[in-house]
Structure formats: C-alpha cells, structure tokens
Amino acid sequence: MTDFGFHLADRFIPTRCLVAPMAGVTDLPFRQLCKQLGAVYAVAEMSAANPALQHTRKSVLRRQHDNEPAPVVVQIAGAVPDYLATAAMFNVRHGAEIIDINMGCPAKKVCARQAGSALLADEPLVARILQAVRKAVTVPVTLKIRLGSDVENQNAVRIARLAELSGIDMLTVHGRTRAQKYTGSVNYGAIREVVETVSIPVIANGDILSAQQASEVLQHTGAAAVMIGRAGQGNPWLYAAVDQYLQHGRLPQPPSADQRCQVLLQHVQNLHAFYGCAQGLRVARKHIGWYLRTLPGDTAALAQLLRVEQPEVQLRLLEHLLLQRANDHANTRHSDFYQPPAGPALSIAA
C-alpha cells in the first residue's frame, strides 16, 4: 500500500484532510481537540503581522501552541512585506513549524487594510510578500488564496505560478472569489486548472461538507488534499472520518451520544481555562450551539443555557441538557452523523 498523504517540502503529511484556519474557531483548545480525535494538520487562526499588534491579548493567545501535536502551523496576515517577513521569523522562534500566508480572507475589516484576499488585485505586491517571507525563514511556507477579486478578475493561475517561482511549498485554493465571500457555487474546475499549472501540492477548499464530497472533489480537481472549515464546527471527529473514508472507502463508527457529550464538556472546560472565565464562557457559546445541532432537543433550554453569565452555571446547565439529549439520541444512525445538519448539495462545476 502506498503512503497515504502528501509531501510538503521535506515533510510527509500523513493526511488528505486539513483543518482550515477559522478566526475565532481554530484556537489552541480546538486544534488540540481535533488532533486528539485523529486530525493531523490544523492551521491556527490568522495572526496580524503588524508589529504594533504583536503583544495584544488576542495576538498572544493566537500564538499559543503548548502541548499541540506537530505540525504547528501558524497563519499570518498583512500587506507589508517586511512586516510579514518579521512576523514569520517571530512565529518560528515561538514554535511555528510551518508558516501560512493569508491571501484568502474576504472579511471587510481585513480587506480594508488591503490584506487577505484584497492582495490578489496587486500581483507585484503578492510577489514581494511571498519572496520576503520565503527568504526570512527556513521552515515550509504555504499560501492560501481565492480565485481572484471577482468573476471578471480571476487570477488564481497567475498567483499560483508566482507562488511556485517564489519558493512557496504548498497552495490552498478556496474556489470562490473575494466578491462571493461564502455565497454562490464553488468553482472546483478553477481549482483543477491551478493543480494542472504548478508542481507544488494544491489543496482544495470550499463547501466540502462530508467525506463523500471530499472524495468527489479530490477526483475532480486532482488536488493533494482537501481543507475543511465550517463543516467541522461542532464535529471535530469529521477530519479523521474523512481520512478513513478516503483511505479505506468506509466511514468509522460515529461517536456515541455519551462520547459527544463528554467531548463537549471537556472542550468547554478547556475554553474556560484557556481564555479565562468571562471570555471563555462567551467563546464556548458558539461551540455549544454547533455541537448541539447533532443532538436536537428543547430549544428553550438551549436558549437559557446560552444566556447565562457564570461559567460554573454554564457547565452545570450544559451537563444537565446533554444528559437529557443523550438519552433521547443514544442511537444516532451511522450515515447521519458525518453529514452536516444542513447545507447545499455539492455541485461540481466543469
């Protein structure tokens, strides 16, 4: 049997399903949990390259990697080549083993600073950034992009060539434009064009919601792997399940309702410990909502849980609600768990 995975520079990455960086989601507790459950490669939420922001509480928390299984992947964002090069060196000194450059985020506050996917409109600046970061560090450097600014200005193939010429080791392509944000169809055919253009590994990203869809996308694009983000919210088991399906053609047995409850409780406790009680309670709310999509039940009780302001009360009410829902949903069907609770069907565009 051939090795399952792909080569990233001089590293072998034994997976074909990567955890996407998500602001406010892929913090240290979430990455640790995904890896504990079988994920191999998880990218930290993006960190600003601006040195003025280096020591803010948000930046300090985002570069925490204590007890995180390798590889430690840090994503940096900005528009100034020297800032990005310095940020890359700084993060390597603080434990980063792979540096990812963000040129894919469509968020207004990021693009307003001409960072994220706004950079795609300035190819000379893209080249200067890639070359500066590549020269600054010896660890693998990767890049995440979109197809371009809008439908009329799709330049992912040219950006991919620039990346390869600049020594970038891997490219992730979200198959939408900046203008689309997260709406409309993903153009997997455009991702395939990028795969056919460069020799470095290309990762397919965008609206991959299940193991079966991941398999279809890989077959259609020829990508080295897929990167999944939002479908893993509330389902950190998904990444390992996708790998098993891709490697063996079958899904693993889903976690029992009791196992899901225990993982959620531990995740919430870890968030309280990581952020402190007040912020941890607020961050935990969105994760609780995502997890409980797979254990539907009393919406009034959930609404009460999401309003509480004391961490210990949050945990106590959560434990009570989970016990009730676990008893009601003890036998989740195998085919249901690894499917998202809602979302569009995959449409492979030519």
N, C-alpha and C positions, 0 to 999 in steps of 0.2 A: 504494500500500500504506500502511495506517495505521501509525503508530509502534507498535513492539512494547514494551510495558511499562506503567507506570502513573505517575501524578503523586503525589508525596509533598510536600505543601506547595508550595513554589515550585520544587521539583526534579522533573525527569523521570528515573525509574529505568528504564533500558532492559533489563528482565528480568522474567520472571514466575516465577522460581525463586530463592528466597533461601536462603542458608546459615544454618541455625539456630544460636543460641548453645548451646554444649555445654561445661559445666565440664570442664576437663582435656583438651579437644579443640581448640576453636577459638582456640588461641593464635596469636601472630603468624606463626610458620612455617606453620601450617595455612592461615590466611587468605590469606597471600601465595601459597601454592601453588594454592589453589582459584582465586584471581583470575588467576594466571598461566595457568591451564588454561581460562579463559573464564568463570568465575563473576563476577558483577557486584557482588553485595551480600552481605556476610558480617558477621554480628554477633559481636563479641568475647564471650568467656566472661564471665559476670557478675562484677562487682566490687562489694565491700561498700561501702555508703555510710557506715558508721560511721567517723568521723574518726580514731578510735583505731587503725584498721586501715589507714589510708591509706598508711603508709610501710613496711608489711611487705614482705618479698621477694615474696610471692605477688601483692600488690596492685601493686607496681611493675612486675612482669613482665606483668601483665594489662593494663596501660595503655600498653604499648609499641606504637607504630604506625609505626616508622621504615620508610620506603620501602613503605608499604602503599598501594596504589592507592585513590583515593577511590571511594565514600564511606567514611569511617571511622565505624563505628557502635559505640558503647560501651553496654553494658547495666549498669545499676546496680540494686542490691537492698538493701532495708532496710524499716523500718517507721516511721521517724520523719520526718515531712515536712521539717523543717528540715535534717536530715542529707542527705536525698535531694536537696533543692534545692542545698545546698552542694556535694554530690558532682557534680551536673550541671554547675555552674559550673566546678568544679575540672577536670573532664574536658574541657570545652570549651576552657579555657585551655591544656590539654595536647594539643590536636589533634582532639578529637571533633567530628565534623560532624553527627552525629545521636545523640540520647540515647534509649535504650530503657529502659523501666521494667519490672522483672521482677515480675509477679504470677502467674507460671505454674509456677514450680519446685515440685515436690511433695516434694523431699528432706526427710527428717525433721529434719536439723540446721538447715535454712533455715526450715522451718515452725515449729520450736520457738522461734524468735525472732520469731514472728508475721510473718515476711516471706514472700516468694514467694507461692504460692497460698493460704497461710493468710490473707492480706489480703482475699480475696474474701468472707469472712464478715463483714467490717466495712465496709459501703458508705460511711458517713460518713468513715472514715479514708481509704478509697480516694479519695474526692473531695478531701480535704485534701492528700493526696500529689500527685495529678495537678495541682491548682491551684498548689501550691507550686513544683513543677518547671517547669510551663509559664511561670510568672512569672519564674523565675530565669534562663532562657536564651532566646535568640532563634533558635537552631537548631531544626530539626524535633524534636519529641518523640513517641515511639511507645510503645506499651504491649503487653505480651504476657500473656495470661491463659489460664485454663482455663474450663470450662463452669460451675464452681461448686465448692462444698466436696464435695458428694456428689450422688447421683442425686436425692435428695429436695430438695436445695437448689441448684438450677441458676439462677444469676442473671446469666449472661453478657450477656443482652439489656439488663438494667438497668445493668450495668457499662459496656457499650458506649455507652449513652446518656450516662452520667456522663462518659465519656472525651470524647465529641464536645462536650458542653457545656463541658468544661474546656479545650478547645482542643487536645486531642491530635490529632496529624496522621495516625496510622495505627494500626490494631489488628491484632494477630496472635492467633488463637484456636486453641489446642490442643483438639481435640474430645473430651477426656475430663475427668472431674472430678479434683479433688485426691485423693480416696479411691482412684480407679482407678490412680493413678500411671501406669505404662506397660502395664497389662494391660487385657484386655477390648476391646470394639469401640469404634472412634472414631465419634462421632455427627456425621456431616457434615451431617445435616439441621439440627442445632442451630447449626452454623456458618452455614448458609444463612439461618436466622432472624436472626442478627446482621447479615449482609450486607444483608438487607432492611430493617433497622431504622435504620441510620446511613448517612450520605453519605460518610464518610471511607473510604479504602481498607481493606479487611479481607483479611487473609492467612490462608489455611487451613493448618493444621499438624496432624500426627499420622498415623503409619503410612503415609506416602506413600513407596513403595519403588521406583518406576520412573517412566519418562516416560509410559507409558500410563496408569498410575494417577493421575499428576498431571493429565493431561488430563481423566480422568473426574471427579476432584474439582472441578476448575475449572468444568466443565459443570454439575455438580450443585449447587454452592454459589453460583456467580456471583462468587466471590472475585476480587480483583485479581491475586493470585499465590498460589503455594504456598511454604511454608517446609519444607525437608527437613533433617533432622538425621542420625539414626543410619544411614540408607541410604548416606550419603556417607562413612562411616568406611571407610577403605581404598580408596575410589573417588572421589577429588576431581575426576575427569572428569565425574561424574554431573550436576552442576548445569548445565554448559554443554550437555550432551547433552539434558537435559530442555527447555531453552530452544529448542534446534534442533527438537526434536520438536514442541513447542507451536507454533512459528512456521511450520515447513515440513512437518510431518507425517511426518518421517523422522528416524531416528537417525544420528548421524555414524559414520564408520568407527571402531571401537574402537581404542585404542592397542595396538600390538604388545606381545608379551611383553617384548621388549627395552626398549621405551619405558617400560613399567610398572616394570621393574627399575631403570632409570636414575632415574625419579622417586622411587621408594622410597629408593634410596641417597642421593639429594640431600636428601630430606626428613629422613632420619636424621642426616646430617651437619649440617643446619641446626638440628635439635633439640639436638645436642651443643653447637653454638656458642651457641645462644640460652640454654640453661639451665646450661651448664657440663657437664663430662664426666659426673659422677656422676648428677645429676638427669636430664640429657639421655638417658643410657642407659636409665634407668627409664621415662621417658616414651615413648621410642622403642619399647619392648617391645610396648605395646598396638597401636601403629600397624603394626608389623611383622606381628603376628597378623592384623590386619584386611586388610592388603594381600594376604597370602599365602592368604587364602580363595579368591582368584581364580586362584591358581597352586598347586593342591593337589599334595602330594607327600609326601616322607618326614617323618612326624610326629616321629620320634625326633631327626632333625637339627634340626627346628624347636624341640623341647623343649630341646636342648642350647644352641641359639642364645639362647633366652630366659632361660637361667640365667647366662650369662657376666656378669662384673663389670667388664670393661675395655672402654671404648669402641672402642679400636682393634681388639680381638678381635671385638667385636660386628659391626663393619663388615666385617672380613675374612671371618668365617663367613657373614655375610649375602650378601656378594658371591658366595661360592662356592655357596651354596644357590640364589641367584637364577639363576646361570648354569645350574645343573642343571635347575631348573624351567622356565626359559625355553626350553631345548632340548626339553623334554618337552611344552610347551604353546605352541608357536610359532604355532599357527593357531586361536586362540580364536574360536569362532563368533560372528558379528555379533550374533545375537539373545541370546546368553548373557551377554555382558559387562555390559550395563546392567541386568540383572536381579539382585536380591540373591541371595546363595547360599542363603538360607533365610528363611522368614518366612511369615506368614499371607497368604492372598489378600485383596484389597481387598473389603470389603463396604460398599456404600453404603446407609446407613440413611436411611429417609424422615424 
